[in-house]
Amino acid sequence: MRIFASLSLGVLVLASVSLLSQTPAAPKTPLTTAQVLPPMGWNSWNYFAEKVDDKDIRDSADQLVATGMKDAGYVYVNIDDTWEGERDANGVLHTNAKFPDMKALADYVHSKGLKIGIYSSPGPKTCAGYAGSLGHEEQDAKMYADWGIDYLKYDLCSFIPDVMEKQAPNDKVAQMKLMVAAYETMHKALKATGRPIVYSFCQYGWDAVWEWAPATGGNLWRTTGDIQPKWDRIYAIVSQQEGLESYAGPGHWNDPDMLEVGNGKLTLAENRTHFSLWAMLAAPLLAGNDLPNMKPEIKAILTNSDVIAIDQDQLGKQGARIYSDGEVEVWTRHLSGGALAIAVVNAGSDRYATHPFHLNLRKLGLTGRQAGKDLWTGKTIELTENMPLELPSHDLLLVRVDAPTRPGVLLAPLPKTITGAAQ
Ligand code: GAL
């Protein structure tokens, strides 16, 4: 069924108007408040794939509310591939039998205070071989708007062999122009509807999409091929985000793909680290797990409000890997109000225990003791220069420091202890 699978190597928080003025590279279309921060929600693909139907979407919407995920910020309920039926003589695309009434489904999702997303391709077929939007962009966009759709994921798929390679064989530059034009066509069609619809590009990070997606109306763009619920794949994707920090900002985000938290055989540490790193990356947080059967420990990860606050920080500045020492990596993310998030990740399968990792605060531009909050224990923590840290395999320490001390910044005097004055 997934005829193009091989190509797939692949809160709504009401933001203040002042936030818009911080946009580093203003996207073409004015942003609605819903589009400013990295989108949060749930998408059907990672768990249901081609089996998804109307009932699964309704159940997932119900669960977003019942589990508190909606209150934590997960508002988009996104239907991925395989909802499409056939076009009629007027070119109108109908749903298939799994989705008897899309308008009614959208109304149901909206009645829960949630938003609804859908999926298509600029090619004649989607990645799973269903009808794409080629030649019907305006008609499809209008239909989405009539249904009340709030989000579109647009997946390149068959556009590669059927348009790019056919129209411009062996000419990569011309192929890229065709691709950019296809994303622009749908952007114009969505804009013409007058409905705010988050526009998500899915073309696996080809042709440095981060350089042209914001100007082509993209609110987010996939930076890599598909994620899988496996540590090695998640870590490979994380490594591919290096250098992309400067392209993200309010209203336009790098998308390292949807979350696999709670899927496959990921350990709790791996789920925690995956989620934390997506927050450090200012990534869209689209859960992709089986919500009706979500275990409490997975819900605890997905609804950790401190970690979500890192992801949704209003400064919109993506974090970066600052240094690594063997298999331990240190990431930071600058947050609004001068705060800093620090993630120390043990990416290795294990570490030689008699030679622990020592934290180098100077490399992070910090001096002296840093008082912070460990976002996974909820406890206060003090980070000190050269402190040894032992982390289990694939686990992390995630700390928020609200008032980091940097060279040149006066250190507050240490409190006197019972045994005498601090040195
Ligand atoms: C892939 C895409 C996946 C999913 C799938 C559906 O190309 O990367 O996220 O949408 O197609 O067929």
Boltz pocket constraint, residues with backbone or C-beta under 6 A from the ligand:
constraints:
  - pocket:
      binder: B
      contacts: [[A, 2], [A, 4], [A, 8], [A, 10], [A, 45], [A, 80], [A, 81], [A, 126], [A, 127], [A, 128], [A, 155], [A, 157], [A, 202], [A, 225], [A, 226]]
      max_distance: 6.0
